[in-house]
Amino acid sequence: MTLPRRPSGDRGEPTPPSSVRVGPTRVPFGIAVLGGPTTVIDLHGLRLVVDPTFDPPGAYGYLAKTAGTAVEPDELGPVDVVLVSHDQHADNLDARGRAYARAAPLVLSTPTSAPELGPQARGLRPWERVTHHSGVRITATPAVHGPADGADPSGVVNCDVTGFLIEPPAGPVVYVAGDNASLAVVREVSDHAGHVDVAVLNAGGARVAAKFEGRPLTLTAARAAAAAEILGASRVVVAHQEGWEHFCDGADATRTAFWEAGIESVLAPSALGSWAVLDAGAT
């Protein structure tokens, strides 16, 4: 079967990428992907970094990294909070990323991963919440890291993973999905939050032949578009879609999926290391 191609010309093209590169200077509200799952979020005066991965390309056990970070950690300036969806896989937390997290004043992760991330790390179960002294609330959300029928006796698929709902006292609400492959979870988060302004979705259709018969461990491009429709967010940033061999759906596949669903307008630009969402007037 021949799939339809996105049309050429202005009507079918995504919004041009922002030319504003991420650096130590904070913005009122911004989200940028640095490579793989690593995302920087500036919100309500805070700088948050999600799933830091700063190691160079190379072999990491059964995984192979093909590209390094677009912005080095020392270019980011101080960080307030590091969010770690899980620490068991090198494509979500590598050696330099782990050191970066352990040096942060606050790390939020799962109860399984937090003990490995230093005394400043807190493990949150789904729907547990931390309120930062800035007033920003961060709530752990469920995540399913693979096919629904892959759960072990404790109900965990692949490993214990979390997402995050970030709610400032005023301003945009941000959902960070983590390595979640489940649309049922996305519906649960949408119902719980009531409203999500911006979603950061880990896609890439990650597949490892030895796991779950090679079925996706994260959202595919098509399921990322479906997740965006469920959430109804006005802007969607897609991470975790380049830089590793086991990521099977890249940025082009994502754009096509969002175009086919008729929601390409919500998809944020994907230039690594530049602000994908940037609002100079956000509070």
VEXSE-284046 format. One record per residue (C-alpha): x, y, z. Coordinates in Angstrom, 1 decimal, decimal comma. Layout:
BEGIN
X | Y | Z
...
This chain:
BEGIN
0,0 | 0,0 | 0,0
1,3 | 3,5 | -0,8
0,8 | 6,0 | 2,0
-0,3 | 9,5 | 1,1
2,4 | 12,2 | 1,2
2,1 | 15,5 | 3,0
1,5 | 18,2 | 0,5
4,2 | 20,6 | -0,5
3,8 | 24,4 | -0,2
2,8 | 26,6 | 2,7
-0,4 | 24,9 | 3,5
1,2 | 21,6 | 4,3
4,4 | 22,8 | 6,0
4,9 | 22,9 | 9,8
5,6 | 26,1 | 11,6
9,3 | 27,0 | 11,0
11,6 | 26,1 | 13,9
12,4 | 28,8 | 16,4
15,9 | 30,3 | 15,9
16,3 | 31,0 | 19,6
18,8 | 28,6 | 21,0
18,6 | 27,3 | 24,6
21,2 | 28,8 | 26,9
21,7 | 29,8 | 30,5
19,3 | 32,8 | 30,2
15,8 | 31,7 | 31,2
12,6 | 32,6 | 29,4
9,2 | 33,2 | 30,9
7,9 | 30,1 | 29,3
9,7 | 27,8 | 27,0
10,1 | 24,1 | 26,1
13,0 | 22,7 | 24,1
14,2 | 19,2 | 23,2
18,0 | 18,7 | 23,3
18,0 | 15,2 | 21,9
16,5 | 11,8 | 22,7
14,0 | 12,4 | 25,6
16,0 | 15,3 | 27,2
13,8 | 18,3 | 27,5
14,3 | 21,7 | 29,1
11,2 | 23,5 | 30,5
11,3 | 27,1 | 31,7
8,1 | 27,9 | 33,7
7,2 | 30,4 | 36,4
10,8 | 31,2 | 37,1
11,9 | 27,6 | 37,3
14,2 | 25,6 | 35,0
13,3 | 22,0 | 34,8
15,2 | 19,3 | 32,9
13,6 | 16,1 | 31,9
15,5 | 12,8 | 31,5
19,0 | 14,2 | 31,1
21,1 | 12,3 | 28,6
24,5 | 13,9 | 27,8
26,8 | 11,0 | 26,9
28,4 | 10,8 | 23,5
27,2 | 8,5 | 20,7
28,2 | 4,8 | 21,0
27,1 | 1,4 | 22,2
25,3 | 1,2 | 25,5
24,6 | -2,5 | 26,1
21,9 | -3,6 | 23,7
21,2 | 0,0 | 22,7
23,1 | 2,2 | 20,3
23,2 | 6,0 | 20,5
23,7 | 7,7 | 17,1
23,8 | 11,4 | 18,1
24,9 | 13,5 | 21,1
23,1 | 16,3 | 22,8
22,4 | 19,6 | 21,0
23,2 | 21,6 | 24,1
25,9 | 20,6 | 26,7
24,9 | 20,6 | 30,4
27,3 | 23,4 | 31,3
25,5 | 25,6 | 28,7
22,2 | 25,3 | 30,6
23,1 | 27,2 | 33,7
21,6 | 26,3 | 37,1
18,7 | 23,9 | 37,2
16,0 | 23,9 | 39,8
14,3 | 20,5 | 39,3
15,3 | 17,4 | 37,3
12,5 | 15,0 | 36,4
13,5 | 11,4 | 35,7
10,8 | 9,2 | 34,2
13,0 | 6,1 | 35,1
16,6 | 5,4 | 35,6
16,9 | 1,8 | 34,2
17,5 | 2,6 | 30,6
20,5 | 4,5 | 29,1
18,3 | 6,2 | 26,5
16,5 | 8,0 | 29,3
19,3 | 8,5 | 31,9
22,9 | 7,9 | 31,0
26,1 | 8,4 | 33,1
26,5 | 12,2 | 32,5
22,8 | 12,6 | 32,9
22,8 | 10,7 | 36,2
25,7 | 13,0 | 37,5
23,7 | 16,0 | 36,4
20,6 | 14,8 | 38,2
22,5 | 14,1 | 41,4
23,9 | 17,6 | 41,4
20,4 | 19,2 | 41,2
18,7 | 20,6 | 44,2
15,6 | 18,5 | 43,6
15,0 | 15,3 | 41,6
11,6 | 13,7 | 41,2
11,2 | 10,2 | 39,9
9,6 | 6,8 | 40,7
9,9 | 5,1 | 44,1
12,1 | 2,5 | 42,3
14,5 | 5,0 | 40,8
14,7 | 7,7 | 43,4
17,0 | 5,8 | 45,8
19,6 | 5,6 | 42,9
19,5 | 9,4 | 42,3
20,8 | 10,9 | 45,6
19,4 | 12,2 | 48,9
17,7 | 15,1 | 47,1
15,6 | 12,7 | 45,1
12,0 | 12,0 | 45,9
10,0 | 9,0 | 44,6
6,4 | 9,7 | 43,7
3,7 | 7,1 | 43,1
1,0 | 7,9 | 40,5
-1,0 | 11,0 | 41,5
1,4 | 11,9 | 44,4
2,2 | 15,6 | 44,3
5,1 | 17,9 | 45,3
4,6 | 21,7 | 45,6
7,8 | 23,6 | 44,9
8,5 | 26,6 | 47,1
7,8 | 28,7 | 43,9
4,2 | 27,5 | 44,0
4,6 | 25,2 | 41,0
2,9 | 21,8 | 41,6
4,3 | 18,7 | 40,1
2,2 | 15,6 | 40,1
3,4 | 12,1 | 39,1
1,2 | 10,5 | 36,5
0,9 | 6,8 | 35,4
2,9 | 5,5 | 32,5
3,0 | 2,1 | 30,7
6,3 | 1,4 | 29,1
5,2 | -1,1 | 26,4
2,2 | -3,1 | 25,3
-0,7 | -3,5 | 27,8
-0,4 | -7,3 | 27,9
3,2 | -7,1 | 28,9
2,6 | -6,5 | 32,6
4,5 | -8,5 | 35,1
2,7 | -9,9 | 38,3
3,0 | -6,5 | 40,0
1,3 | -4,8 | 37,0
4,5 | -3,1 | 35,7
5,3 | -3,2 | 32,0
9,0 | -3,3 | 31,2
9,9 | -1,2 | 34,3
8,5 | 1,3 | 36,7
8,0 | 4,6 | 34,8
6,3 | 7,9 | 35,6
5,1 | 11,0 | 33,7
4,6 | 14,4 | 35,3
1,9 | 17,1 | 35,3
3,4 | 20,5 | 36,0
1,0 | 23,2 | 37,2
2,1 | 26,8 | 38,0
0,0 | 29,1 | 40,1
-0,7 | 31,0 | 36,9
0,2 | 30,2 | 33,3
0,3 | 27,1 | 31,1
-0,2 | 23,5 | 32,4
2,3 | 21,1 | 31,0
2,0 | 17,3 | 30,8
5,3 | 15,4 | 30,4
4,3 | 11,8 | 29,4
7,6 | 10,0 | 30,0
8,0 | 6,6 | 28,2
4,3 | 5,9 | 28,1
2,9 | 3,9 | 25,3
-0,7 | 3,7 | 26,5
-3,6 | 5,8 | 25,2
-5,7 | 4,6 | 28,1
-3,2 | 6,3 | 30,4
-3,3 | 9,5 | 28,3
-7,1 | 9,5 | 28,7
-6,7 | 9,0 | 32,5
-4,3 | 12,0 | 32,7
-6,6 | 14,1 | 30,5
-9,6 | 13,4 | 32,8
-7,5 | 14,0 | 35,9
-6,0 | 17,2 | 34,8
-9,1 | 18,7 | 33,3
-7,0 | 20,9 | 31,1
-3,6 | 20,6 | 29,5
-2,1 | 23,5 | 27,6
1,1 | 21,9 | 26,3
2,0 | 18,2 | 26,1
5,5 | 16,8 | 25,9
5,1 | 13,3 | 24,4
7,9 | 10,7 | 24,1
7,3 | 9,0 | 20,7
9,7 | 7,4 | 18,3
8,0 | 4,0 | 18,4
11,0 | 2,6 | 20,3
11,4 | -1,2 | 19,6
13,8 | -3,7 | 21,0
13,6 | -7,2 | 19,3
14,1 | -9,0 | 22,6
11,2 | -7,3 | 24,3
7,5 | -8,0 | 23,8
8,1 | -9,5 | 20,3
9,5 | -6,2 | 19,0
6,3 | -4,3 | 19,7
6,5 | -0,5 | 20,5
7,7 | 0,5 | 24,0
6,7 | 4,1 | 23,5
4,2 | 6,0 | 21,4
4,5 | 5,5 | 17,7
4,0 | 8,6 | 15,5
0,4 | 7,6 | 14,9
-0,3 | 7,0 | 18,5
1,4 | 10,3 | 19,5
-1,1 | 12,1 | 17,2
-4,0 | 10,1 | 18,8
-2,6 | 11,1 | 22,3
-2,6 | 14,8 | 21,2
-6,2 | 14,5 | 20,1
-7,2 | 13,0 | 23,4
-5,4 | 15,7 | 25,4
-6,7 | 18,6 | 23,3
-3,5 | 20,6 | 24,1
-2,9 | 23,7 | 22,1
0,7 | 22,8 | 21,6
2,5 | 19,4 | 21,4
6,2 | 18,9 | 21,7
7,5 | 15,5 | 20,6
10,7 | 14,1 | 22,2
12,4 | 10,7 | 22,1
12,3 | 10,4 | 18,4
15,9 | 10,7 | 17,3
19,4 | 9,9 | 18,4
19,0 | 6,1 | 19,1
18,9 | 3,2 | 16,6
15,8 | 1,7 | 18,3
13,7 | 4,8 | 17,7
11,8 | 3,7 | 14,6
9,6 | 6,8 | 14,0
11,5 | 10,1 | 13,4
10,3 | 13,7 | 13,1
9,1 | 13,2 | 9,5
6,9 | 10,3 | 10,5
5,5 | 12,4 | 13,4
4,7 | 15,3 | 11,1
3,0 | 13,0 | 8,6
0,9 | 11,4 | 11,4
-0,2 | 14,8 | 12,8
-1,0 | 16,0 | 9,2
-3,0 | 12,8 | 8,5
-5,0 | 13,4 | 11,7
-5,6 | 17,0 | 10,7
-3,8 | 18,4 | 13,7
-0,4 | 19,4 | 12,3
-1,1 | 23,0 | 13,5
-0,6 | 21,9 | 17,2
2,8 | 20,3 | 16,5
5,7 | 22,4 | 17,8
8,9 | 22,7 | 15,7
11,4 | 20,0 | 16,3
14,8 | 21,8 | 15,9
16,9 | 20,3 | 18,6
18,5 | 22,8 | 21,0
16,1 | 25,6 | 20,1
12,9 | 26,6 | 21,9
10,0 | 24,7 | 20,4
7,5 | 26,6 | 22,5
8,5 | 30,1 | 23,5
6,1 | 32,7 | 25,1
7,8 | 35,9 | 26,2
4,6 | 37,0 | 27,9
3,9 | 33,9 | 30,0
3,7 | 34,3 | 33,8
